C-alpha cells in the first residue's frame, strides 16, 4: 500500500524556472535529462553531458528524486510541499540542487544553454519516464554508479534500472572519465535485426556534431552472415549515408564476445561505446550478469544505449 501511494502521489517540491535564460531565439532545443544523487559521480556525468553538447542549443533538466526514510501520512495527502512538519532531508535536497545549478553557471556558462531543476517525491525510474514524456527529453545522461557505487559491478542499480525501463536513449558516464572530444565511436552489433533511421538518429547526431568516425564491429561466432544479416548490414550503410564509418568483423572464435570487445576498447582509442537495447542481445547479458569478474571487463569510456522501437520486457 505504501509503495502504491508513493507511485501515485508524485509531488514536485521544487520546480525552478531556467537558472539563466538568454533572450536569443534558437531553433529546436536539444533536451537532456541529468538524474542526480548529488554525488561526485553524478556531477561528473553532468559535466560530460554539458560539454558534449556545448555547440548546440540545449535545455538541461537536472532531476533528483526523493523518498522519505519512513512512511509519512502527510506526504500521502499532498507531498512534502503541503506538509506542516519540516523535513530536513528536503531542505538538504533543495540546497544541493541550488548548489549544482550555481556550479553549472560558474564552470559551464553557455549562452546556448538553459538549466532547469526538477525535484520529485517519487521512484527514480518512474519520474525519469514522466519527465521524459512531459518535457520531450531526447537523451538521459547519468553516471554508471551512484554515491555508494561498488567497484566490482559494471553499473549501479539506478543505471541498470534506467537502461531497462527508460523509453529514450541513455548515455552512462564512468565515474572517473574526464571529457574528451568524441572522435571515434564503436558501435557493437550482431546484424540480427534491421535498424530504423530514427533508432540511430542520436548516434548520427553525435557523429555529425563532433565530426566523428563510427566503427561498426561485428563479432563472428564461427558462422557466415546469413542473408538476413547481410541485408541488415546494407540497410545500416544506407542509414549512415553522409557520415564517416567503417565496418570491422572479428572472426577469432577462440575469444568470447566479451574478450573481443575488451580487446577493441583497449587497443584502439575509442571515445564512446554504442549498443542497441534489444531482446536477447549482448547488452541484455551485460545487465543480467553484470559483475565485472563474471563479464570480464570494466567499462572505461562513456556508453551510449540506443532505444529499440521493439517492445522489451525485462
Secondary structure, DSSP 8 states (H G I E B T S, - for coil): -HHHHHHH--EEEE----SS--S---SS-EEEEEE--SSHHHHHHHHHHHHHTTTS-EEEEEEEE---SS--HHHHHH-GGG-SS--HHHHHHHHHHHHHHHHHHHHS--TTEEEEEEEEES-HHHHHHHHHHHHT--EEEEESS-TT--TTBSS-HHHHHHHHH-SSEEEEE-TT-------EEEEEE--SS---GGGGHHHHHHHHHHT-EEEEEEE--SS---HHHHHHHHHHHHHTTTSEEEEEEE--TTS-HHHHHHHHHHHS--SEEEEEE-TT-HHHHHHHS-BHHHHS----SEEEEEE-SS----
